[in-house]
Amino acid sequence: MEAPAQRVPSLFMISLTQFLVGCLLFIALLNGQRDLTVLTLLVLGLAIGTRLWASKSLSGIECQSNVDKQRLFPGETFRLEIKAENRKFLPAWLQMEIPLSGFVSPSSGETNLVQESSLLWKQNVCLQWDLLARQRGVYQIGPPLLRAGDLFGFFSREKKVEGILEVVVYPRLVPLKPFPLPRRDFFGIPGPKSPVTDPIYILGTRDYQHGQPAKHIHWKASARYQRLQEKIFETTEQEKVLLAVDVEPFAKRGMRDEFEHTLEITASLAARSERKGYAVGLMTNGTLAGGGSPLLPVTKGLRQLPAILETLARLQMAPQRGMMETLLRAIALPWGVSCVYFTYEKDGTALAVEEFFRRQKTPVVFLLSQPQSKEGENAAKVRGKIYRTSDICLKEGPRA
């Protein structure tokens, strides 16, 4: 909906000045002053004409906004573009203003996104800004505020352009020290060296090898190649990792920096596990910005790591429910999974989680953000393996 007309400060565009010019015109007509009459008519005509011009300036102007990257890491830049097209024959002055969040800002250091241009008849223009993602999160850009008016800039009207762009900033990836996970592999050999193959996942076919079971023959491929072909199965990968993030202890103590650092380590561990070919899952009891499921099953694939990173980007330091309730609602864990449990301190919840995974015959290690020197006397006596987040990072990089 159009807002009331805005006037650019100008002496001749003020209502009182226009009234005085009208009085001067009346006096000029009474006294037959031709030159003064022409001058006052020009001033009044310009004021009335530009006002009518501005009232029609927004009609026929269409805008479309987009970004070149919607998912990125802190410190990366992306480009915001707004294309404006004037589909009428009346030219117009154009100004675009875009609200921004504090964690996404212009790379040039500006505080507001404002650009202006002029549009002739049937002309289009592209306004661009280079923006910098400073911190993890999900941020909305827009809706843009469009101002249009006459080319002199005396009068203008404004309206909000429909459309909000969403930019997802993943947690920063940090270098980690070698981090041993509890493993339960068949025959103690993981990955491609394992003698156990998975008959569900077929990688391809090859010429039939003497001594292989007949049930492995691929009859359709054999008919196509006119010789016996056998199926090639993917080797059974035994490393399965579940990353669990307990948001509640961070929220209770207001540990915002420790929470952000924990998410960086979680994302880094997920990326490293994915590079090694592990099946990775994620579970958390926190609220997600924009909605979504906080439970990602333990699996591997091209879309698994981006899904984990986006869930961590949307995760807020606000718990939905207790961690034990989340575990009871979670899907059944596959055999052979190992759990890495991220929390702030050793409390009663950590002890209950350890007992839960013990009944599930699932090995679990704890990564705590609280320094060991700050542990209270009443800390829960967790028997599982415990690491400090400060101990597994190679170095602390500067935060955006």
C-alpha positions in Angstrom: 0.0 0.0 0.0 1.3 3.4 -1.0 2.4 5.7 1.8 1.5 9.4 1.9 3.5 11.6 -0.4 7.0 12.7 0.8 8.4 16.0 -0.2 12.0 16.8 -0.7 12.8 20.1 1.1 12.4 22.9 -1.4 11.2 26.5 -0.9 8.8 26.5 -3.9 7.3 23.1 -2.9 6.1 24.2 0.6 2.4 24.8 0.8 2.7 28.2 2.4 5.1 29.3 -0.4 2.6 28.0 -3.1 -0.2 30.0 -1.4 1.9 33.1 -1.4 2.8 32.5 -5.1 -1.0 32.2 -5.8 -1.6 35.5 -4.0 1.2 37.1 -6.1 -0.4 35.7 -9.3 -3.7 37.3 -8.3 -2.0 40.7 -7.7 -0.1 40.4 -11.0 -3.4 39.7 -12.9 -5.1 42.7 -11.2 -2.2 45.0 -12.2 -1.7 43.5 -15.6 1.9 42.5 -14.9 2.5 40.1 -17.7 6.1 38.9 -16.8 5.2 38.4 -13.2 2.1 36.4 -14.2 4.1 34.1 -16.5 6.7 33.5 -13.7 4.0 32.7 -11.1 2.2 30.4 -13.5 5.4 28.6 -14.2 6.1 28.1 -10.5 2.6 26.9 -9.8 2.6 24.7 -12.9 5.8 23.1 -11.9 4.5 22.4 -8.3 1.2 20.9 -9.5 2.9 19.0 -12.4 5.6 17.4 -10.2 3.0 16.5 -7.6 0.9 14.7 -10.3 4.0 13.2 -11.7 5.0 11.7 -8.3 1.5 10.3 -7.7 1.9 8.2 -10.9 5.6 7.3 -10.4 5.1 4.0 -8.6 2.7 2.5 -11.1 4.3 0.3 -13.7 7.5 -0.2 -11.7 8.3 -3.8 -11.0 11.2 -5.1 -8.8 12.9 -8.4 -8.5 15.6 -9.2 -5.9 17.9 -12.2 -5.6 21.3 -13.2 -4.1 24.1 -15.2 -5.8 24.6 -17.4 -2.7 22.0 -18.4 -0.2 24.2 -20.7 1.9 27.7 -19.7 3.0 30.2 -19.7 5.8 31.2 -16.7 8.1 33.6 -14.3 6.4 32.3 -15.1 2.9 30.7 -12.4 0.8 27.7 -12.6 -1.5 26.0 -10.2 -3.9 22.5 -8.8 -3.6 20.9 -7.6 -6.8 17.6 -5.8 -7.3 16.3 -5.4 -10.8 13.8 -2.5 -11.3 11.9 -2.1 -14.6 9.8 0.9 -15.6 7.0 -0.4 -17.8 5.3 2.9 -18.4 6.2 5.8 -20.6 6.5 8.3 -17.7 10.1 8.5 -16.4 10.7 8.4 -12.7 13.3 8.9 -10.0 14.0 5.7 -8.0 15.5 5.1 -4.6 15.8 1.6 -3.0 16.4 1.1 0.8 16.9 -2.4 2.3 16.9 -3.3 6.0 19.7 -5.6 7.2 20.4 -7.6 10.2 23.4 -6.7 12.3 25.3 -10.0 11.4 25.0 -9.4 7.7 26.4 -6.1 6.6 27.9 -4.3 3.5 31.5 -5.3 2.9 32.3 -1.7 2.4 31.4 -0.9 6.0 28.2 1.1 5.3 25.3 0.9 7.7 22.4 1.2 5.3 21.7 -0.2 1.9 20.5 2.8 -0.1 20.9 3.4 -3.8 19.1 5.7 -6.2 18.8 6.0 -10.0 16.6 7.4 -12.7 14.4 5.3 -15.0 13.3 6.5 -18.4 10.4 5.1 -20.3 10.6 1.3 -20.7 14.0 1.2 -19.1 15.4 -1.2 -16.4 18.2 -0.8 -14.0 20.2 -3.3 -11.7 21.2 -2.2 -8.2 23.9 -4.3 -6.6 25.5 -4.6 -3.1 28.3 -6.8 -1.9 27.5 -8.1 1.6 29.5 -9.9 4.2 28.3 -12.7 6.4 29.7 -12.1 9.9 28.2 -14.8 12.1 26.3 -18.1 12.0 22.6 -17.9 11.7 19.6 -17.5 9.4 19.0 -13.9 8.3 16.3 -12.2 6.3 17.0 -9.5 3.8 14.1 -7.2 3.0 11.4 -6.4 2.2 13.0 -3.5 0.2 11.5 -0.1 0.6 10.9 1.5 -2.9 10.7 5.3 -3.3 9.8 6.9 -6.6 8.9 10.4 -7.7 9.5 13.0 -10.3 12.9 13.4 -11.9 13.4 16.8 -10.0 13.1 15.0 -6.7 10.5 17.4 -5.4 7.9 14.8 -4.4 8.0 11.1 -3.9 5.9 8.1 -2.8 7.0 4.9 -1.3 5.9 1.3 -0.8 7.3 -1.9 0.4 8.2 -4.4 -2.3 7.0 -7.9 -1.6 9.6 -10.6 -1.1 12.0 -11.5 1.6 15.3 -13.2 0.9 16.7 -15.8 3.4 20.5 -16.3 3.8 21.8 -19.3 5.8 25.2 -18.9 7.3 26.7 -22.2 8.4 28.9 -22.5 11.5 32.6 -21.8 10.9 34.7 -24.9 10.4 37.7 -25.1 12.7 40.7 -27.4 12.5 40.5 -30.4 15.0 43.0 -32.7 16.5 42.7 -36.4 15.8 39.7 -37.4 17.7 39.3 -41.2 18.5 35.8 -42.6 18.3 34.7 -45.8 20.0 34.4 -48.4 17.1 32.6 -51.7 16.8 33.6 -53.0 13.4 33.1 -56.5 12.1 36.5 -58.3 12.2 38.1 -55.0 13.3 38.5 -53.8 9.7 36.4 -50.8 8.6 35.5 -49.5 5.2 36.8 -50.8 1.8 39.1 -53.4 3.5 36.2 -55.1 5.2 35.4 -58.6 4.0 31.7 -58.0 4.6 29.8 -56.6 1.7 26.3 -55.0 1.8 23.9 -56.7 -0.7 21.6 -53.7 -0.6 24.0 -51.2 -2.3 25.1 -52.3 -5.8 27.9 -50.2 -7.3 28.0 -51.9 -10.7 28.8 -55.1 -12.6 31.8 -57.0 -13.8 32.6 -60.2 -15.6 31.6 -63.2 -13.6 34.4 -64.6 -11.5 34.6 -68.4 -11.0 33.7 -69.4 -7.5 31.3 -66.6 -6.8 27.7 -67.5 -5.7 25.3 -67.8 -8.6 22.8 -65.5 -6.8 25.2 -62.6 -7.5 24.8 -63.0 -11.2 23.2 -59.9 -12.9 21.0 -61.6 -15.5 19.9 -58.4 -17.3 23.5 -57.2 -17.7 24.6 -60.7 -18.8 21.9 -60.6 -21.6 23.0 -57.1 -22.7 26.8 -57.9 -22.8 26.2 -61.5 -24.1 28.4 -62.9 -21.2 27.9 -63.6 -17.6 28.1 -60.5 -15.3 28.1 -60.4 -11.5 27.1 -57.6 -9.2 29.6 -55.5 -7.4 28.5 -54.6 -3.9 29.5 -51.7 -1.7 31.7 -52.8 1.2 30.0 -52.5 4.6 31.1 -49.3 6.3 31.0 -49.8 10.1 31.7 -46.3 11.2 28.4 -44.6 12.2 28.5 -41.4 14.2 25.6 -39.7 16.0 26.3 -36.1 17.0 24.1 -35.0 19.9 23.9 -31.3 21.0 22.3 -30.5 24.4 21.2 -26.9 24.2 19.7 -26.6 27.7 22.9 -26.2 29.8 24.1 -23.4 27.6 20.8 -21.6 27.8 20.6 -22.0 31.6 24.0 -20.4 32.1 23.8 -17.9 29.2 27.0 -19.2 27.6 26.5 -17.7 24.1 30.2 -17.8 23.0 30.7 -21.3 24.3 27.5 -22.4 22.5 28.7 -20.9 19.2 32.1 -22.6 19.6 30.5 -25.9 20.3 28.5 -25.7 17.1 31.6 -24.9 15.2 33.3 -28.1 16.5 30.1 -30.1 15.8 30.1 -28.9 12.2 33.8 -29.5 11.8 33.5 -33.0 13.2 30.6 -33.7 10.9 32.6 -32.5 7.9 35.6 -34.6 8.8 33.5 -37.7 9.3 31.9 -37.2 6.0 35.2 -36.9 4.2 36.3 -40.2 5.8 33.1 -41.9 4.5 31.4 -42.3 7.8 27.6 -42.3 8.2 26.7 -39.2 10.3 23.5 -38.1 12.0 22.5 -35.2 14.2 20.2 -34.9 17.2 19.5 -31.8 19.3 16.8 -30.5 21.7 17.0 -26.9 20.5 14.6 -24.7 18.6 15.3 -24.2 14.9 14.8 -20.9 13.2 12.2 -21.2 10.5 11.2 -24.7 11.7 12.4 -28.1 10.7 13.3 -31.4 12.3 16.1 -31.4 14.9 16.6 -35.1 14.3 18.7 -36.3 11.3 19.1 -40.1 11.0 22.5 -41.6 10.8 23.2 -42.1 7.1 25.6 -40.9 4.4 25.0 -39.3 1.1 25.6 -36.1 -0.9 22.9 -34.3 0.9 23.6 -35.4 4.5 26.4 -32.9 5.3 24.6 -29.9 3.9 21.5 -30.9 5.9 23.6 -31.1 9.1 25.2 -27.8 8.5 21.9 -26.1 7.8 20.3 -27.6 11.0 23.3 -26.2 13.0 22.9 -22.8 11.3 19.2 -22.7 12.3 19.8 -24.0 15.8 19.0 -21.4 18.5 20.1 -21.4 22.2 16.6 -22.1 23.3 15.6 -25.7 24.2 12.4 -27.2 23.1 12.4 -30.0 25.7 14.8 -32.0 27.8 17.4 -34.1 26.2 16.1 -37.3 27.7 12.7 -36.6 26.3 14.3 -36.0 22.9 16.2 -39.3 23.1 13.0 -41.2 23.9 11.2 -39.6 20.9 14.2 -40.2 18.5 14.2 -42.9 15.9 15.8 -46.2 16.6 19.6 -46.1 16.4 21.3 -48.5 13.9 23.6 -51.2 15.1 27.2 -50.1 15.5 26.6 -46.4 16.0 28.9 -44.3 18.2 27.6 -41.1 19.9 29.5 -37.9 20.5 27.5 -35.9 23.1 28.1 -32.1 23.2 27.1 -30.3 26.4 28.4 -27.5 28.6 29.0 -29.4 31.9 28.7 -32.7 33.6 25.2 -32.6 35.1 22.4 -35.0 35.9 21.3 -35.0 32.3 24.7 -36.2 31.1 24.6 -39.0 33.6 21.1 -40.0 32.5 22.2 -39.9 28.8 25.1 -42.1 29.6 22.9 -44.7 31.2 20.4 -44.5 28.3 23.2 -45.2 25.7 24.6 -48.0 28.0 21.2 -49.8 27.8 21.2 -49.3 24.1 24.7 -50.8 23.9 25.9 -47.6 22.2 29.4 -46.2 23.2 29.3 -42.5 23.9 32.0 -39.8 24.5 31.3 -36.4 26.0 32.6 -33.1 24.8 32.3 -30.4 27.4 32.7 -26.7 27.0 33.1 -25.9 30.6 36.8 -25.6 31.7 37.9 -28.3 34.1 38.9 -25.7 36.7 35.3 -24.4 36.9 33.6 -27.7 37.6 31.6 -27.7 40.8 31.8 -30.2 43.6 28.4 -31.5 42.7 29.2 -32.4 39.1 27.8 -35.7 38.0 30.3 -38.6 38.0 30.2 -39.5 34.4 32.1 -42.7 33.7 32.4 -42.4 29.9 35.3 -40.8 28.1 35.3 -37.0 28.5 37.1 -34.4 26.3 37.1 -30.6 26.5 36.3 -28.7 23.4 39.4 -26.6 24.1 41.5 -29.7 24.0 40.5 -31.0 20.5 40.9 -27.7 18.6 44.3 -27.0 17.0 43.9 -23.3 17.6 41.3 -20.7 18.4 40.7 -18.6 15.3 39.3 -15.0 15.4 35.5 -14.8 15.4 33.6 -12.6 13.1 
